[in-house]
Amino acid sequence: MPAPPAATPAAFIQQRNLVDQVADYLTQAIIGQRFAPGERLSEVQLARDLGVSRAPVREAARLLESRGLLVSQPRRGFFVRALDAGELADIFDLRLCLERHAMERLAGACPPEALAALRRQVEMLCEASGSGDESRRIEEDLAFHRLLIASAGNRRLLRTFEDLAHELRLCITLITKTHEAPDSIAESHHLLLDALASGDGPRCREAIDYHIGVARDSVVQSIEGSRE
């Protein structure tokens, strides 16, 4: 009996591209809270809605599970991950370690072009906040912090942040009123830029500790309050 024909490279690439597209759709749906924490995802319904087979939906769900956005249960399928206060605190604790280290590396040695790029990113973040597009606001917020870490010049530090960013998207959606207004967003991020421009190491550490601490406390309090 002849062996089945091997998949061609083009067919494999097309399949992977489809999986990535489904994964992007699910990510945006989770960030946009169209799927609630703990909600079960129906492979059949998603495949029907997206006009694809169940295979890419299943592969996309597995990809999002590896990124910390979904969890699977045997014989029950995939569910939107519901983070508890302890998990949220752990994620923000790691984020603080990464960004504090980046700020300390940049203190007194932040190139003017890096500061200028960060200021431009704050402007884009404020514009996104004013647009009312929550998904875009989250992405521009993460882009600022990604740029901050990239400016520190440690590629492994950046890679670790990239891995954490998937879970951070889930966390940021839980921040209700912390930085909702464009003016509030601008002020909170300009404090970081002012600290970097000062070249003062302790001031940089204090600024990032406060910035991330406010976000962490808001998320943890939101979760604890919703379960009282």
C-alpha positions as a Markdown table, in Angstrom:
| # | Residue | x | y | z |
|---|---|---|---|---|
| 1 | Met | 0.0 | 0.0 | 0.0 |
| 2 | Pro | 1.6 | 3.3 | -1.0 |
| 3 | Ala | 2.4 | 5.8 | 1.7 |
| 4 | Pro | 0.2 | 8.9 | 1.7 |
| 5 | Pro | 1.8 | 11.9 | -0.1 |
| 6 | Ala | 3.8 | 14.1 | 2.2 |
| 7 | Ala | 2.6 | 17.6 | 2.7 |
| 8 | Thr | 4.3 | 20.1 | 0.5 |
| 9 | Pro | 6.1 | 23.1 | 2.0 |
| 10 | Ala | 3.6 | 25.5 | 0.6 |
| 11 | Ala | 0.7 | 23.5 | 2.1 |
| 12 | Phe | 2.4 | 23.5 | 5.5 |
| 13 | Ile | 3.0 | 27.3 | 5.4 |
| 14 | Gln | -0.6 | 27.9 | 4.4 |
| 15 | Gln | -1.8 | 25.7 | 7.2 |
| 16 | Arg | 0.5 | 27.5 | 9.7 |
| 17 | Asn | -0.6 | 30.9 | 8.5 |
| 18 | Leu | -4.3 | 29.8 | 9.0 |
| 19 | Val | -3.5 | 28.7 | 12.6 |
| 20 | Asp | -1.8 | 32.0 | 13.3 |
| 21 | Gln | -4.8 | 33.9 | 11.9 |
| 22 | Val | -7.1 | 31.9 | 14.2 |
| 23 | Ala | -4.8 | 32.5 | 17.1 |
| 24 | Asp | -4.8 | 36.2 | 16.5 |
| 25 | Tyr | -8.6 | 36.3 | 16.3 |
| 26 | Leu | -8.9 | 34.4 | 19.6 |
| 27 | Thr | -6.3 | 36.6 | 21.3 |
| 28 | Gln | -8.2 | 39.7 | 20.3 |
| 29 | Ala | -11.5 | 38.2 | 21.3 |
| 30 | Ile | -10.1 | 37.3 | 24.8 |
| 31 | Ile | -8.5 | 40.8 | 25.2 |
| 32 | Gly | -11.8 | 42.4 | 24.1 |
| 33 | Gln | -13.6 | 40.2 | 26.7 |
| 34 | Arg | -15.9 | 38.7 | 24.1 |
| 35 | Phe | -15.0 | 35.5 | 25.9 |
| 36 | Ala | -15.2 | 35.7 | 29.6 |
| 37 | Pro | -12.6 | 34.2 | 32.0 |
| 38 | Gly | -13.5 | 30.6 | 32.6 |
| 39 | Glu | -15.7 | 30.4 | 29.5 |
| 40 | Arg | -15.5 | 27.2 | 27.4 |
| 41 | Leu | -14.6 | 27.6 | 23.7 |
| 42 | Ser | -16.6 | 25.5 | 21.2 |
| 43 | Glu | -14.3 | 24.3 | 18.5 |
| 44 | Val | -17.4 | 23.4 | 16.3 |
| 45 | Gln | -18.9 | 26.9 | 16.7 |
| 46 | Leu | -15.6 | 28.7 | 16.2 |
| 47 | Ala | -14.8 | 26.6 | 13.1 |
| 48 | Arg | -18.3 | 27.5 | 11.7 |
| 49 | Asp | -18.0 | 31.2 | 12.5 |
| 50 | Leu | -14.5 | 31.5 | 11.0 |
| 51 | Gly | -15.3 | 29.3 | 8.0 |
| 52 | Val | -12.4 | 26.8 | 8.7 |
| 53 | Ser | -12.1 | 23.2 | 9.7 |
| 54 | Arg | -11.7 | 22.3 | 13.4 |
| 55 | Ala | -8.0 | 21.4 | 12.9 |
| 56 | Pro | -6.6 | 25.0 | 12.8 |
| 57 | Val | -9.0 | 26.0 | 15.6 |
| 58 | Arg | -7.6 | 23.2 | 17.8 |
| 59 | Glu | -4.0 | 24.0 | 16.9 |
| 60 | Ala | -4.6 | 27.7 | 17.6 |
| 61 | Ala | -6.1 | 26.8 | 21.0 |
| 62 | Arg | -3.1 | 24.7 | 21.8 |
| 63 | Leu | -0.8 | 27.7 | 20.9 |
| 64 | Leu | -2.8 | 30.0 | 23.1 |
| 65 | Glu | -2.6 | 27.4 | 25.9 |
| 66 | Ser | 1.2 | 27.5 | 25.6 |
| 67 | Arg | 1.0 | 31.3 | 25.9 |
| 68 | Gly | -1.1 | 31.2 | 29.1 |
| 69 | Leu | -4.3 | 32.5 | 27.6 |
| 70 | Leu | -6.3 | 29.2 | 27.6 |
| 71 | Val | -6.3 | 26.1 | 29.7 |
| 72 | Ser | -7.4 | 22.6 | 28.6 |
| 73 | Gln | -9.4 | 20.0 | 30.5 |
| 74 | Pro | -9.4 | 16.4 | 29.5 |
| 75 | Arg | -12.5 | 15.5 | 27.4 |
| 76 | Arg | -13.9 | 19.0 | 28.0 |
| 77 | Gly | -11.9 | 21.2 | 25.7 |
| 78 | Phe | -10.3 | 24.6 | 26.1 |
| 79 | Phe | -11.3 | 27.4 | 28.5 |
| 80 | Val | -10.3 | 31.0 | 28.8 |
| 81 | Arg | -7.8 | 31.2 | 31.6 |
| 82 | Ala | -9.1 | 32.8 | 34.8 |
| 83 | Leu | -6.2 | 34.2 | 36.8 |
| 84 | Asp | -6.4 | 34.4 | 40.6 |
| 85 | Ala | -4.9 | 37.1 | 42.7 |
| 86 | Gly | -1.8 | 35.0 | 43.4 |
| 87 | Glu | -1.1 | 34.3 | 39.7 |
| 88 | Leu | -1.5 | 38.0 | 38.9 |
| 89 | Ala | 0.8 | 39.1 | 41.6 |
| 90 | Asp | 3.4 | 36.6 | 40.3 |
| 91 | Ile | 3.2 | 37.8 | 36.7 |
| 92 | Phe | 3.6 | 41.5 | 37.8 |
| 93 | Asp | 6.4 | 40.5 | 40.1 |
| 94 | Leu | 8.4 | 39.0 | 37.2 |
| 95 | Arg | 7.5 | 42.0 | 35.0 |
| 96 | Leu | 8.8 | 44.4 | 37.7 |
| 97 | Cys | 12.1 | 42.4 | 37.8 |
| 98 | Leu | 12.5 | 42.7 | 34.1 |
| 99 | Glu | 11.6 | 46.4 | 33.7 |
| 100 | Arg | 13.5 | 47.4 | 36.9 |
| 101 | His | 16.6 | 45.8 | 35.5 |
| 102 | Ala | 16.1 | 47.6 | 32.1 |
| 103 | Met | 15.7 | 51.0 | 33.9 |
| 104 | Glu | 18.8 | 50.4 | 35.9 |
| 105 | Arg | 20.8 | 49.6 | 32.8 |
| 106 | Leu | 19.5 | 52.7 | 31.1 |
| 107 | Ala | 20.0 | 55.1 | 34.1 |
| 108 | Gly | 22.7 | 57.6 | 33.1 |
| 109 | Ala | 23.2 | 55.9 | 29.8 |
| 110 | Cys | 19.9 | 56.2 | 27.8 |
| 111 | Pro | 20.7 | 57.4 | 24.3 |
| 112 | Pro | 18.8 | 60.5 | 23.2 |
| 113 | Glu | 17.4 | 58.6 | 20.2 |
| 114 | Ala | 15.9 | 56.0 | 22.6 |
| 115 | Leu | 14.3 | 58.6 | 24.7 |
| 116 | Ala | 12.8 | 60.3 | 21.6 |
| 117 | Ala | 11.4 | 56.9 | 20.4 |
| 118 | Leu | 9.9 | 56.3 | 23.8 |
| 119 | Arg | 8.3 | 59.8 | 23.7 |
| 120 | Arg | 6.8 | 59.1 | 20.3 |
| 121 | Gln | 5.4 | 55.8 | 21.6 |
| 122 | Val | 3.7 | 57.6 | 24.5 |
| 123 | Glu | 2.0 | 59.8 | 21.9 |
| 124 | Met | 0.8 | 56.8 | 20.0 |
| 125 | Leu | -0.5 | 55.3 | 23.3 |
| 126 | Cys | -2.4 | 58.4 | 24.1 |
| 127 | Glu | -3.9 | 58.5 | 20.7 |
| 128 | Ala | -5.0 | 54.8 | 21.0 |
| 129 | Ser | -6.5 | 55.5 | 24.4 |
| 130 | Gly | -8.6 | 58.4 | 23.0 |
| 131 | Ser | -9.8 | 56.2 | 20.1 |
| 132 | Gly | -11.8 | 53.9 | 22.4 |
| 133 | Asp | -10.1 | 50.9 | 20.9 |
| 134 | Glu | -9.2 | 48.8 | 23.9 |
| 135 | Ser | -7.2 | 46.2 | 22.0 |
| 136 | Arg | -5.1 | 48.9 | 20.3 |
| 137 | Arg | -4.5 | 50.6 | 23.6 |
| 138 | Ile | -3.2 | 47.4 | 25.2 |
| 139 | Glu | -0.9 | 46.8 | 22.2 |
| 140 | Glu | 0.5 | 50.3 | 22.3 |
| 141 | Asp | 1.1 | 50.1 | 26.0 |
| 142 | Leu | 3.0 | 46.8 | 25.6 |
| 143 | Ala | 4.9 | 48.4 | 22.7 |
| 144 | Phe | 6.2 | 51.1 | 25.0 |
| 145 | His | 7.4 | 48.7 | 27.6 |
| 146 | Arg | 8.9 | 46.4 | 24.9 |
| 147 | Leu | 10.8 | 49.4 | 23.5 |
| 148 | Leu | 12.0 | 50.3 | 27.0 |
| 149 | Ile | 13.4 | 46.8 | 27.5 |
| 150 | Ala | 14.8 | 46.6 | 23.9 |
| 151 | Ser | 16.7 | 49.9 | 24.6 |
| 152 | Ala | 18.5 | 48.2 | 27.5 |
| 153 | Gly | 20.4 | 46.1 | 24.9 |
| 154 | Asn | 19.9 | 42.7 | 26.4 |
| 155 | Arg | 18.3 | 40.3 | 23.9 |
| 156 | Arg | 17.5 | 37.6 | 26.4 |
| 157 | Leu | 15.8 | 40.1 | 28.7 |
| 158 | Leu | 13.7 | 41.1 | 25.7 |
| 159 | Arg | 12.9 | 37.5 | 24.8 |
| 160 | Thr | 11.7 | 36.9 | 28.4 |
| 161 | Phe | 9.4 | 39.9 | 28.2 |
| 162 | Glu | 8.0 | 38.7 | 24.9 |
| 163 | Asp | 7.1 | 35.4 | 26.5 |
| 164 | Leu | 5.5 | 37.2 | 29.4 |
| 165 | Ala | 3.6 | 39.7 | 27.2 |
| 166 | His | 0.9 | 37.1 | 26.3 |
| 167 | Glu | -0.1 | 36.8 | 29.9 |
| 168 | Leu | 0.3 | 40.5 | 30.4 |
| 169 | Arg | -2.4 | 41.1 | 27.8 |
| 170 | Leu | -4.7 | 39.0 | 29.9 |
| 171 | Cys | -3.7 | 41.0 | 33.0 |
| 172 | Ile | -4.1 | 44.4 | 31.4 |
| 173 | Thr | -7.6 | 43.7 | 30.3 |
| 174 | Leu | -8.5 | 43.5 | 34.0 |
| 175 | Ile | -7.4 | 47.1 | 34.7 |
| 176 | Thr | -10.6 | 49.0 | 34.8 |
| 177 | Lys | -10.0 | 52.7 | 35.5 |
| 178 | Thr | -6.3 | 53.0 | 36.4 |
| 179 | His | -5.0 | 54.6 | 33.1 |
| 180 | Glu | -8.2 | 55.0 | 31.2 |
| 181 | Ala | -7.9 | 58.7 | 30.3 |
| 182 | Pro | -5.2 | 59.9 | 27.8 |
| 183 | Asp | -4.0 | 62.5 | 30.2 |
| 184 | Ser | -3.5 | 59.9 | 32.9 |
| 185 | Ile | -1.6 | 57.6 | 30.5 |
| 186 | Ala | 0.6 | 60.4 | 29.4 |
| 187 | Glu | 1.4 | 61.5 | 32.9 |
| 188 | Ser | 2.2 | 58.0 | 34.2 |
| 189 | His | 4.6 | 57.2 | 31.3 |
| 190 | His | 6.2 | 60.7 | 31.2 |
| 191 | Leu | 7.3 | 60.1 | 34.8 |
| 192 | Leu | 9.3 | 57.1 | 33.6 |
| 193 | Leu | 10.9 | 59.2 | 30.8 |
| 194 | Asp | 11.7 | 62.1 | 33.1 |
| 195 | Ala | 13.4 | 59.6 | 35.5 |
| 196 | Leu | 15.5 | 58.2 | 32.6 |
| 197 | Ala | 16.4 | 61.7 | 31.4 |
| 198 | Ser | 17.6 | 62.6 | 34.9 |
| 199 | Gly | 20.2 | 59.8 | 34.8 |
| 200 | Asp | 19.5 | 59.2 | 38.5 |
| 201 | Gly | 19.5 | 55.4 | 39.3 |
| 202 | Pro | 17.4 | 55.5 | 42.4 |
| 203 | Arg | 14.8 | 57.8 | 40.8 |
| 204 | Cys | 14.6 | 55.4 | 37.8 |
| 205 | Arg | 14.0 | 52.4 | 40.2 |
| 206 | Glu | 11.4 | 54.4 | 42.2 |
| 207 | Ala | 9.5 | 55.4 | 39.0 |
| 208 | Ile | 9.2 | 51.9 | 37.6 |
| 209 | Asp | 8.3 | 50.4 | 40.9 |
| 210 | Tyr | 5.5 | 52.9 | 41.2 |
| 211 | His | 4.3 | 52.6 | 37.6 |
| 212 | Ile | 4.0 | 48.8 | 37.7 |
| 213 | Gly | 2.9 | 48.7 | 41.3 |
| 214 | Val | -0.2 | 50.8 | 40.6 |
| 215 | Ala | -1.1 | 48.5 | 37.7 |
| 216 | Arg | -0.5 | 45.4 | 39.8 |
| 217 | Asp | -2.6 | 46.7 | 42.8 |
| 218 | Ser | -5.4 | 47.7 | 40.5 |
| 219 | Val | -5.6 | 44.3 | 38.9 |
| 220 | Val | -5.3 | 42.3 | 42.1 |
| 221 | Gln | -8.0 | 44.5 | 43.8 |
| 222 | Ser | -10.3 | 44.1 | 40.8 |
| 223 | Ile | -10.0 | 40.3 | 41.0 |
| 224 | Glu | -10.4 | 40.2 | 44.8 |
| 225 | Gly | -13.4 | 42.6 | 44.7 |
| 226 | Ser | -15.2 | 40.6 | 42.0 |
| 227 | Arg | -15.1 | 37.4 | 44.2 |
| 228 | Glu | -16.3 | 38.9 | 47.4 |
